[in-house]
């Protein structure tokens, strides 16, 4: 009799617990579904925009704008590069004295940056900067 009572109690408890474990189907409103879809579309658009920005940066290099928007010579081009790079003390700059022309026919000055060492013969090339007369500076030439 005791075994039967314990068995029925366990069976009843099992049935009770299995009934509690059954959950209602989750449901969302149309408004919530639209909000989720909108958030997903925005995340996708943001992801695509970041990929486009990375691709553009790979094609055009870093872009800077000097405060001087009327650069007429190599010394001014060096000063413009130093200004946009916040005057680095460990970098030496050398400009090619002649103006060059890119593939679009725009004139620019090339400024090369070198790591500054005790011996100028041992300084390492860091980067070329292409400085246009309007003060725009890029790290890549236009193709």
SVG drawing of the C-alpha trace seen along z (x, -y; Angstrom):
<svg xmlns="http://www.w3.org/2000/svg" viewBox="-2 -81 77 83">
<polyline fill="none" stroke="black" stroke-width="0.4" points="0.0,0.0 2.8,-2.4 4.6,-1.5 1.4,-2.1 1.0,-5.5 4.6,-6.5 4.2,-5.3 1.0,-7.3 2.6,-10.3 5.6,-10.2 3.4,-9.7 1.2,-12.6 4.3,-14.8 5.7,-13.8 2.5,-14.7 2.3,-17.9 5.8,-18.9 5.5,-17.9 2.4,-20.1 4.4,-23.0 7.3,-22.4 5.0,-22.8 5.3,-26.4 3.1,-28.5 4.3,-29.3 6.2,-32.6 4.4,-35.2 5.4,-38.7 3.2,-41.5 3.5,-42.8 4.9,-46.0 7.7,-44.2 8.4,-42.1 8.7,-45.3 11.1,-46.8 13.3,-43.8 13.3,-43.8 14.2,-47.5 17.0,-47.0 18.4,-44.1 18.2,-46.2 20.1,-49.0 22.8,-46.7 23.2,-45.3 23.4,-48.8 26.0,-49.8 28.0,-46.7 27.9,-47.5 28.9,-51.1 31.9,-50.1 33.0,-47.7 32.7,-50.5 34.7,-52.9 37.4,-50.4 37.5,-49.8 37.7,-53.5 40.5,-54.0 42.4,-51.2 42.0,-53.0 42.6,-56.6 44.7,-56.3 44.2,-58.5 42.8,-62.0 43.9,-65.1 43.1,-68.8 45.6,-71.5 44.5,-74.8 46.6,-76.5 44.4,-76.3 46.9,-78.1 50.0,-76.0 52.4,-77.4 55.7,-75.6 57.5,-72.6 58.3,-74.4 54.6,-75.1 53.8,-71.5 56.1,-70.3 54.5,-72.7 51.1,-71.4 52.0,-67.8 53.6,-68.6 50.4,-70.5 48.0,-67.6 50.3,-65.1 50.5,-67.3 54.2,-68.2 55.8,-64.8 59.3,-65.2 60.6,-61.8 59.9,-62.4 61.9,-64.2 60.3,-65.5 61.7,-66.1 59.8,-67.5 60.4,-67.0 60.9,-70.6 59.0,-70.5 55.2,-70.3 54.0,-67.0 50.7,-66.2 48.4,-63.3 46.4,-61.3 43.5,-63.8 45.8,-66.7 45.9,-68.2 49.2,-69.6 50.6,-68.3 53.8,-68.3 55.2,-65.1 56.5,-65.1 58.3,-62.1 58.5,-61.3 61.5,-59.5 62.1,-58.3 64.5,-60.8 67.7,-59.1 71.1,-60.4 72.5,-59.5 70.5,-60.8 71.9,-58.0 70.2,-55.4 66.7,-57.0 63.9,-54.8 61.3,-55.8 57.8,-56.0 55.3,-57.4 54.8,-59.7 52.2,-62.5 50.7,-64.2 49.9,-67.8 47.6,-69.6 47.5,-73.4 44.1,-73.6 45.5,-72.0 44.1,-68.5 46.6,-65.8 46.4,-62.1 48.7,-59.1 48.0,-57.7 48.1,-59.3 45.1,-59.3 45.2,-56.6"/>
</svg>
